[in-house]
Amino acid sequence: MTSDQRAIYQGVFNAQKVVFEMAKPGVQWADCHLAAEREVLKALLDVGVLQGDLDSIQAAAIGGVFMPHGLGHLIGCDTHDVGG
């Protein structure tokens, strides 16, 4: 595994950990999604795929390019529930 691959893997793993820590009654799905997206964006910044300020990148919805499915794919009773 290359250092870039390891960094991306770690970013996704960190996203998973953040969501697991947040997941409890009263926490909104959208907040979990944004926290996970932020971890992925941090990893992409670390390896140089993205450049700039993390807050600005997230505000510009760049995360959707790398996580178009969102958090969890919203799979439910209708196979792919509407979310967001």
Secondary structure, DSSP 8 states (H G I E B T S, - for coil): --HHHHHHHHHHHHHHHHHHHH-STT--HHHHHHHHHHHHHHHHHHTTSS-S-HHHHHHTTTHHHH-TT-SGGG-STTSS----
